[in-house]
Amino acid sequence: MAVALGSSFIFCSTLMANDLPKAEDLYKRTDYEGSLALLDSRSGNPSTQFLIGRDYFMLADFKKATEYIQKAVDGAPKNSEYVDWLGRAYGKRAETSNPILAPSYASKPRQAFERSVELDPKNSEALSDLFDFYLEAPGFLGGGYEKAAAVADKIAAVDPPEGYFTKAQLARKSKELSAAEHHLRSAVAAAPHEVGHMITLAKFLASQGRIGESDSVFQEAAKIAPDAPRVWFERADLWIKQKRNLNEAKSLLEKYLDAQVTVDDPPKQAATKLLKEAKGA
């Protein structure tokens, strides 16, 4: 009987191990509930706890996200990625909690991001999260322009195009708009096939009232990545905000809703909301 139980345990463990890649794939394709259905929340595997936490994060259940990612960190305390995500989860808890509880979470994102970078100084996502925190958080929570500028230099050493992007954010923060545009164009030139920086440049130009130039950049992005759902979404979003080309914006959003998006794309709920806005305009 003991042998039978041992064999059963091994079989179940193997089954759960095989489910993890499937669950990860579902997560990447934004089927977060499907991913959760394949995972055992009682598992002692940090990778499983981390994925459960990310699923809950994407479902906007930030309390559960924090709990499970914390378990992953407890099981693998030197994993920079896990610690970075813990900072993101605490950041969302601070944003969405009631005013009484929010202060208790306010400093935890910074602590986690700093620890993540300490564990892996070349973790570009952790560096980016730490940069954003320093740039946006008030000084009493540990934020600061000079701190952000120092992290921007580290980002530039790891990822030059992203370094230009962070320099552009610094310039915009200090209202140096010519410098911001220069850095954004440098980011595009350094990574000409990365449409994310092109989208940011297009939106920046639009914010300056340079609509024709913005449209040209979006057109170039569409040529480079004609099948990129993110380009469709961002272009439609801008048109709706500007109250122009609404029929084209609707078509792009309908196309987006029919597409297979990834976890790196805007959520389809946001596209549905935009589409309703366009139809009501």
C-alpha positions in Angstrom: 0.0 0.0 0.0 2.9 2.4 0.9 4.4 1.7 -2.6 1.1 2.4 -4.3 0.7 5.7 -2.4 4.2 6.7 -3.3 3.6 5.9 -7.0 0.4 7.9 -6.9 2.2 10.9 -5.3 4.9 10.8 -8.0 2.3 10.6 -10.7 0.4 13.6 -9.3 3.6 15.6 -8.9 4.6 14.9 -12.4 1.1 15.9 -13.6 1.4 19.2 -11.8 4.9 19.8 -13.1 3.6 19.2 -16.6 0.7 21.6 -16.0 3.0 24.5 -15.2 4.3 25.2 -18.7 0.6 24.9 -20.0 -0.5 27.4 -17.3 2.4 29.7 -18.2 1.3 29.6 -21.8 -2.3 30.4 -20.9 -1.0 33.3 -18.8 0.9 34.7 -21.7 -2.2 34.5 -23.8 -4.2 36.4 -21.1 -6.3 33.4 -20.0 -5.6 34.0 -16.4 -8.5 32.1 -15.0 -7.6 29.1 -17.3 -4.0 29.3 -16.0 -5.2 29.3 -12.3 -7.4 26.3 -13.0 -4.3 24.2 -13.8 -2.3 25.3 -10.7 -2.3 23.9 -7.2 -2.3 26.7 -4.7 -1.0 24.4 -2.0 2.1 23.6 -4.0 5.5 24.4 -2.3 7.0 25.1 -5.7 8.0 28.8 -5.9 7.5 28.9 -9.6 3.9 27.8 -9.2 3.2 30.3 -6.4 4.8 33.0 -8.6 2.5 32.2 -11.5 -0.6 32.1 -9.3 0.4 35.5 -8.0 0.8 37.0 -11.5 -2.5 35.5 -12.6 -4.2 37.2 -9.6 -2.3 40.5 -10.3 -3.7 40.5 -13.9 -7.2 39.8 -12.6 -6.7 42.9 -10.3 -6.9 40.8 -7.1 -3.9 42.5 -5.6 -4.3 41.1 -2.1 -4.1 37.5 -3.4 -1.3 38.5 -5.8 0.8 39.8 -2.9 0.1 36.7 -0.8 1.2 34.2 -3.5 4.2 36.2 -4.8 5.3 36.6 -1.2 5.2 32.8 -0.9 7.3 32.6 -4.0 9.9 35.0 -2.6 9.9 33.1 0.7 10.8 30.0 -1.3 13.4 31.7 -3.5 14.5 34.8 -1.7 17.4 35.5 -4.1 15.2 35.5 -7.2 15.3 39.1 -8.5 12.2 38.6 -10.8 10.1 37.4 -7.9 11.1 40.3 -5.7 10.4 42.8 -8.5 6.9 41.5 -8.9 6.3 41.6 -5.2 7.1 45.3 -5.4 4.6 45.7 -8.2 1.9 43.9 -6.2 2.5 46.1 -3.1 2.4 49.2 -5.4 -1.0 48.2 -6.6 -2.2 47.5 -3.0 -1.1 51.0 -2.1 -3.0 52.5 -5.0 -6.2 50.5 -4.5 -6.4 50.2 -0.7 -8.5 52.5 1.5 -6.7 55.6 2.9 -6.2 53.9 6.3 -4.4 50.9 4.9 -2.6 52.5 2.0 0.3 54.0 4.0 1.3 50.6 5.4 2.0 49.5 1.8 3.5 52.7 0.5 7.2 52.0 1.2 7.2 48.3 0.4 7.4 48.8 -3.4 10.6 50.8 -3.1 12.1 48.3 -0.7 11.3 45.4 -3.1 12.5 47.2 -6.2 15.8 48.2 -4.5 16.2 44.6 -3.3 15.5 43.2 -6.8 18.1 45.5 -8.4 20.6 44.5 -5.6 20.0 40.8 -6.4 20.5 41.4 -10.1 21.9 44.8 -11.2 21.2 43.9 -14.8 17.5 43.1 -14.4 16.1 45.7 -16.8 12.5 45.4 -15.6 13.5 45.9 -12.0 15.6 48.9 -12.9 12.6 50.3 -14.9 10.3 49.8 -11.9 12.7 51.4 -9.5 13.2 54.3 -11.9 9.4 54.9 -12.2 9.1 54.7 -8.4 11.9 57.3 -7.8 10.5 59.6 -10.5 6.9 59.6 -9.3 7.0 59.0 -5.6 7.2 61.9 -3.2 10.4 62.4 -1.2 9.0 61.3 2.1 8.4 57.8 0.5 11.9 57.7 -0.9 11.3 59.2 -4.3 13.5 61.8 -6.0 14.5 63.2 -9.3 18.3 62.7 -8.7 17.7 59.1 -7.6 15.7 58.5 -10.8 18.5 60.0 -12.9 21.1 57.7 -11.3 18.9 54.7 -12.2 18.5 56.0 -15.7 22.2 55.8 -16.2 22.2 52.2 -15.1 19.4 51.4 -17.5 21.3 53.0 -20.3 24.3 50.7 -19.6 22.1 47.6 -19.7 19.5 48.6 -22.5 20.6 51.7 -24.5 17.2 52.3 -26.2 15.4 52.1 -22.9 18.0 54.4 -21.5 17.0 57.0 -24.0 13.4 56.5 -23.1 14.1 57.1 -19.4 16.1 60.2 -20.2 13.0 61.4 -22.1 10.9 60.9 -19.0 13.3 62.9 -16.9 13.3 65.7 -19.5 9.5 65.8 -19.5 9.4 65.8 -15.7 11.6 68.9 -15.8 9.6 70.4 -18.7 12.5 70.2 -21.2 10.3 69.2 -24.1 12.9 69.6 -26.9 15.3 67.3 -24.9 12.5 64.8 -24.4 11.7 64.7 -28.1 15.4 64.3 -28.9 15.7 61.3 -26.5 12.5 59.7 -27.8 13.8 59.9 -31.4 17.1 58.5 -30.2 15.3 55.5 -28.6 13.5 54.9 -31.9 16.7 55.2 -33.9 18.5 52.8 -31.5 15.8 50.1 -31.8 14.0 50.8 -35.2 12.0 47.6 -35.1 10.7 48.2 -31.5 7.3 49.8 -32.0 6.8 50.6 -28.4 9.1 53.5 -28.5 7.5 54.7 -31.8 4.1 54.7 -30.1 5.5 56.8 -27.2 7.0 59.2 -29.7 3.7 59.5 -31.6 1.7 60.1 -28.5 4.3 62.7 -27.3 4.0 64.6 -30.7 0.2 64.5 -30.4 0.4 66.0 -26.9 2.3 68.9 -28.5 -0.5 69.4 -31.1 1.7 68.0 -33.9 -1.0 65.8 -35.2 0.4 65.2 -38.7 3.8 64.2 -37.4 2.1 61.9 -34.8 0.1 60.2 -37.6 3.2 59.7 -39.7 5.0 57.9 -36.8 2.0 55.7 -36.3 1.9 54.9 -40.0 5.5 53.9 -39.8 4.9 51.7 -36.8 2.0 50.0 -38.7 4.4 49.3 -41.6 7.1 47.8 -39.3 4.6 45.7 -37.3 1.4 45.4 -39.3 0.1 42.5 -37.1 0.9 44.2 -33.7 -2.4 44.6 -31.8 -0.8 47.2 -29.5 -0.4 49.6 -32.5 -4.1 49.2 -33.3 -5.1 49.9 -29.7 -2.9 52.9 -29.1 -3.8 54.5 -32.4 -7.5 54.1 -31.7 -7.1 55.3 -28.2 -5.4 58.5 -29.4 -8.0 59.1 -32.1 -10.9 58.7 -29.6 -9.2 61.1 -27.2 -8.9 63.6 -30.1 -12.5 62.9 -31.2 -11.4 62.3 -34.8 -11.3 59.3 -37.2 -13.9 57.6 -35.0 -15.1 55.1 -37.5 -11.5 54.0 -38.2 -10.9 53.9 -34.4 -13.9 51.6 -34.0 -12.6 49.3 -36.8 -9.2 49.0 -35.1 -10.7 48.2 -31.7 -13.0 45.6 -33.2 -10.0 44.1 -34.9 -8.1 44.2 -31.6 -10.9 42.4 -29.8 -10.8 39.6 -32.4 -7.1 39.2 -32.1 -4.9 37.0 -30.0 -3.3 39.4 -27.6 -0.5 38.7 -25.1 0.1 39.7 -21.5 2.2 42.6 -22.8 -0.7 44.1 -24.7 -3.4 46.3 -23.2 -6.2 44.3 -21.7 -9.3 43.6 -23.9 -11.5 45.1 -21.2 -9.8 48.5 -21.9 -10.5 48.0 -25.7 -14.2 47.2 -24.9 -14.5 50.4 -22.8 -12.9 52.5 -25.6 -15.2 51.0 -28.2 -18.2 52.0 -26.1 -16.8 55.5 -25.8 -16.3 55.8 -29.5 -19.8 54.6 -30.3 -21.3 57.1 -27.9 -19.3 60.0 -29.3 
